[in-house]
């Protein structure tokens, strides 16, 4: 028998680290090659990492919520000598770099004390796990927590450097069963980091405009009435995405990505629309590529396909990246006005609010029209307010005269 060290492989697109979501095995388990080993979360998706060999698990590195650097030790197996690969290498994993990749500070800080305490007993390479240190508390505080039946690892410390004080224990005890602590890990942690980063680095410029979609609604109803039985109905979304792609050729500054490392703005000729989609794991943005190459039916079908695949967790990694502008819609929950947050490195996001019937004045007469607000945000570093407003006005013109959408 010999030991085989598995290191975390590159999970795609230059990933430098990944977060442990759930182990499928524990030390002592016997596994087969390619059997599920652990679920890891990257900045794009949750990936199931298989075992590279058949054998017995000796150790695993990290607990759920811990971040492992690519190339760092992930697990150790005991395997038959005749099938053993070199102990210091793994075919699917790159060798550790001289300077290990580090997770962002926000990731390192988010690891819970409980995770840290557990991981320190199981990890063979201490530097592989990004986690906090042991809970700090005085003997008196520890005794009080013990008598109250409170796990100090679940108590947020208000003292210096996160030290748990007696007052913190009392607060935890008075909170009782009505408080549930939920670790912010996996996709939710990534969402939190990206939202915070977007608001921190990009000065958002918001612009709201109302659109008369009465004629668009009439066209939509007519087309839906002609659809075969059982076919999915057309929503507003494919019309709006197609109209948006059509106007962006005149506003290339809004169909762009900012490369912060090179300080370069990348304007795209093709429109790859991100479709903000709510999933059981949280918000994700699948991508419809080359919008202008689709007719209305094809575009509607592609939006449905990538959205459903994302909701079911079946979207490919390449379907969750590469958008040049994002469209977000809450459908009937869309409200009247919203302030969407940019999907960095994009510089624009279009928010669709719900369509409602309202009384408006046209040619001095009060009439009932179907109205919808578009609530959009732009990165003011790269999109001037005038250009943002002009783009939305052009989009409004097309939506109010739907025949223009396909010209």
GUNUNU-85630 format. One line per 10 residues: number of its first residue (from 1); their letters; for each residue x, y, z of C-alpha. Coordinates in steps of 0.001 Angstrom, whole numbers. Each point is the difference from the previous one (the first is absolute). Layout:
BEGIN
NUM	a	X:Y:Z; ...
This chain:
BEGIN
1	xxxxxxxxxx	0:0:0; 1086:3572:-609; -1442:3452:460; -1260:2270:-2753; -327:3742:574; -2757:1699:-1974; 309:3730:-580; -2819:2322:-976; -77:183:-3814; -681:3097:-2052
11	xxxxxxxxxx	-3787:-105:-283; -8:2152:-3109; 445:3546:-1313; 3087:740:2064; -1553:-786:3382; 2526:689:2788; -2041:-1343:2916; -3287:-1723:786; -2240:-325:3031; -891:-3317:1616
21	xxxxxxxxxx	-3781:-458:-140; -506:-3637:1056; 2191:-3070:357; -1450:-3200:-1436; 2516:-2140:1923; 1744:-67:3374; 3313:-1462:1216; -214:-3786:-14; -2400:-226:-2941; 941:-2177:-2967
31	xxxxxxxxxx	-530:1709:-3350; 233:-916:-3652; 1695:2049:-2679; -2341:2703:-1387; -2488:-392:2870; -1252:3311:1525; 2481:1382:2518; -939:3582:863; -2118:2910:-1230; 2041:3168:-548
41	xxxxxxxxxx	-1318:3451:-833; 1833:2307:-2415; -1034:3504:-985; -2136:-1498:-2771; -1565:-3232:1221; -9:-2888:2446; 2217:-2780:-1367; 44:-3631:1132; 3614:-1152:192; 502:-3770:-512
51	xxxxxxxxxx	2576:-2252:1631; 3090:-414:-2221; 743:-3499:1329; -1547:-3044:1657; 948:-543:3617; -660:1010:3593; -340:3618:1092; 2642:851:2607; -557:3738:480; -2028:2801:-1529
61	xxxxxxxxxx	864:3690:104; -2563:2608:948; -3540:217:1264; -3015:1610:-1744; 723:3699:-307; 3793:-373:-174; 1802:1247:-3105; 2694:-2176:-1580; 2648:1313:-2381; 466:-1725:-3355
71	xxxxxxxxxx	2949:-2365:338; -402:-344:3775; -510:-3401:1613; -3651:-1054:-112; 43:-3649:1095; 2342:-2917:684; -796:-3573:-1062; 1531:-3373:813; 137:-2023:-3191; 1501:-3174:-1406
81	xxxxxxxxxx	3669:499:-805; -308:-1377:-3525; -2604:2642:-920; 1570:2862:1889; 843:3200:-1773; 2952:2061:1289; -930:1148:3509; 818:3621:-712; -2103:402:-3120; -3513:-455:-1279
91	xxxxxxxxxx	-764:-255:-3749; -2972:2357:183; 1593:2563:2262; 2791:2495:-656; 2960:129:2347; -198:2692:2671; 1411:3314:-1077; 2994:1520:1768; -2325:2697:1328; -3357:-1669:818
101	xxxxxxxxxx	-3089:1779:-1289; -1864:1782:2752; -3715:444:360; -1269:3580:192; 122:1479:3508; -3786:-69:217; 53:-3753:-601; 2642:-601:2627; -1907:2009:2565; -3260:-1823:-651
111	xxxxxxxxxx	1229:-3402:1193; -1704:-814:3278; 1842:-856:3240; -1782:-3351:50; 1291:-849:-3454; 3498:1035:1001; 81:-2168:3087; -1171:-3060:-1918; 2237:532:-2984; 3112:346:2157
121	xxxxxxxxxx	-427:-3574:1214; -506:-1465:-3451; 2175:2049:-2313; 3475:-1359:-617; 1192:3243:-1546; -782:2908:2286; 651:2608:-2678; -2560:-1490:-2368; -3054:1177:1934; -1105:3601:323
131	xxxxxxxxxx	-1747:120:3420; -80:1942:3251; 1779:-946:3207; -1414:-1748:3083; -2740:1748:1962; 1498:2478:2481; -1685:230:3414; 969:150:3678; -366:-3078:2252; -2918:1680:1793
141	xxxxxxxxxx	-1773:631:-3300; 616:-3584:-1097; -1443:-1301:3259; -3084:2187:-369; -514:-1230:-3568; 430:-3628:1118; -2551:407:2786; -2443:1610:-2424; 492:-2767:-2569; 1267:2455:-2600
151	xxxxxxxxxx	2671:-897:-2553; 2449:2921:7; 715:-628:-3688; -3540:1198:-765; 346:3253:1953; 1064:3213:-1728; 2663:1687:2120; -205:3735:608; 3352:300:1758; 3398:913:-1447
161	xxxxxxxxxx	908:-2186:-3011; -3337:-1800:288; 501:-1118:3604; -3196:-1460:1494; -1053:1880:3123; -2370:-1012:2787; -2519:2486:-1414; 106:-1814:-3350; -848:-3277:1738; -2922:1646:1782
171	xxxxxxxxxx	-1281:1420:-3262; 234:-3420:-1624; -1883:-1565:2906; -2768:2607:-22; -389:-406:-3735; -1319:-3509:577; -1226:-2324:-2748; -1426:2862:-2073; 3400:737:-1542; 1471:-2214:-2704
181	xxxxxxxxxx	3590:466:-1114; 506:-790:-3672; 3590:-143:-1290; 449:2240:-3027; 1828:-2398:-2299; -47:-1213:-3576; -2045:1898:-2556; -1452:2331:2644; 3493:1073:1059; 948:653:-3630
191	xxxxxxxxxx	-3162:2044:-534; 738:2034:3120; 3577:679:-1081; -946:1003:-3541; -2840:2281:1050; 2188:1727:2578; 2838:380:-2498; -2297:1450:-2667; -1363:2647:2356; 3452:759:1375
201	xxxxxxxxxx	1949:484:-3233; -2599:1117:-2567; -1798:3355:388; -3529:-971:-1040; -2080:2399:-2081; -3704:-925:88; -2484:981:-2692; -3726:-823:5; -2328:482:-2962; -3602:-1028:-602
211	xxxxxxxxxx	-909:-1798:-3205; -3427:-346:-1589; -151:-3708:-853; -3650:-42:-1090; 881:-816:-3612; 2655:-2493:1072; -2553:-1762:2210; -2431:-211:-2934; 2714:-1538:-2194; 990:-2424:2737
221	xxxxxxxxxx	-3582:-1162:510; -482:-430:-3755; 3135:-2124:-348; -901:-2094:3038; -3466:-667:-1430; 1659:-1437:-3116; 2302:-2347:1921; -718:-3735:-10; -1720:-1517:3010; 2406:-706:2834
231	xxxxxxxxxx	2676:2386:-1273; 1535:2379:2512; -1427:3511:-177; 2128:2920:-1079; 831:2412:2810; 1215:3579:-292; 3583:-1116:552; 968:-1167:-3531; -1466:3163:-1529; 1941:2214:2399
241	xxxxxxxxxx	3263:-1931:-375; -260:133:-3794; -817:3729:23; 2896:647:2372; 2448:-1816:-2260; -1239:2022:-2961; 611:3377:1668; 3371:-922:1492; 1672:189:-3412; -451:3768:313
251	xxxxxxxxxx	1147:31:3642; 3073:-2266:125; 1156:1633:3235; -2882:-1791:1762; 878:-3423:-1426; 3427:-183:1571; 2110:-1615:2709; 2612:1708:2143; 3301:-1850:379; 1205:1461:3282
261	xxxxxxxxxx	3402:-1684:-64; 903:1547:-3356; -2137:3130:469; -1635:-634:-3369; -3645:265:-1055; -958:-2832:-2366; -2845:944:-2336; -1722:-2996:-1607; -1563:-56:-3444; -2197:-2987:895
271	xxxxxxxxxx	-2561:166:2787; 172:-2861:2495; -2935:565:2347; 174:-1135:3602; -3409:-1062:1313; -204:461:3774; -1584:-3207:1303; -1151:-933:3492; 984:-3552:984; -266:-2060:3207
281	xxxxxxxxxx	3652:928:614; -515:3715:-588; 432:2417:-2891; 1876:-1204:-3092; 423:1510:-3473; -79:-2411:-2956; 920:1438:-3376; -1778:145:-3361; 2751:453:-2566; -191:1918:-3278
291	xxxxxxxxxx	-3491:1374:641; -341:1523:-3471; 503:-3390:-1680; -3301:-1267:1459; -3492:682:-1262; -2671:646:2617; -979:-3652:373; 3604:-1158:195; 884:2697:2511; -2956:-862:2233
301	xxxxxxxxxx	965:-3669:-132; 3630:700:872; -973:2221:2928; -2236:-2784:1320; 2672:-2638:-550; 2856:1717:1842; -2293:1225:2770; -1470:-3449:654; 3418:-1663:-152; 1260:2492:2564
311	xxxxxxxxxx	-2960:-510:2334; 537:-3770:-133; 3754:315:526; 761:-1433:-3447; 1462:3071:-1688; 3523:-427:-1349; 2763:2248:1298; 248:1771:-3354; -3742:762:165; 515:1925:3248
321	xxxxxxxxxx	2667:2407:-1225; 779:2337:-2874; -2980:2373:94; 526:3561:-1228; -3166:1524:1485; -2566:-1395:2446; -3792:157:20; -1779:-571:3295; -3736:-499:414; -2149:-1118:2921
331	xxxxxxxxxx	-3046:-447:-2208; -3228:710:1870; 2065:744:3119; 1905:2671:-1901; -1355:2934:1963; -119:3542:-1328; 3648:1007:368; 3173:-1920:831; 3706:814:185; 1833:-3014:-1453
341	xxxxxxxxxx	3642:-596:923; 2513:-339:-2813; 1234:-3452:-956; 3702:849:-126; 2008:314:-2176; -2999:1149:-2061; -798:3712:-62; -3791:-147:-436; -2989:-1951:1276; -3621:369:-1106
351	xxxxxxxxxx	-2767:-611:2543; -3527:-854:-1116; -2842:979:2312; -3533:-1377:-179; -2459:1217:-2621; -3136:1639:1406; -3000:1792:-1429; 0:3708:765; -1894:3085:-1013; 2194:2217:-2180
361	xxxxxxxxxx	-626:3142:-2008; 382:-240:-3787; -927:2963:-2206; -1820:1589:2929; -2147:-3064:684; 206:-2434:2892; 374:-3571:-1212; 945:-3319:1576; 3348:-1310:-1192; 2210:-2881:1049
371	xxxxxxxxxx	3157:1519:1468; 3293:-1515:1071; 3019:1604:1647; 3578:-801:-960; 2357:478:2956; 3598:-104:-1156; 3426:514:1541; 3257:1012:-1665; 3627:216:1068; 473:3773:14
381	xxxxxxxxxx	3747:-407:-463; -553:-1088:-3592; -3566:962:-934; -1001:3658:143; -3487:852:1186; -941:1494:-3372; 994:-3160:-1873; -1817:-2244:2479; -3175:2053:-349; 265:55:-3796
391	xxxxxxxxxx	386:-3778:-110; -3067:-585:2167; -2018:2470:-2098; 978:-1921:-3145; -1074:-3227:1686; -3285:1616:1011; -673:1056:-3601; 382:-3562:-1257; -2167:-1514:2728; -2788:2532:-582
401	xxxxxxx	60:-799:-3749; 670:-3764:108; 290:-329:-3768; 3266:1935:367; 1473:-2749:2179; 634:-2248:-2993; 1311:2608:-2429
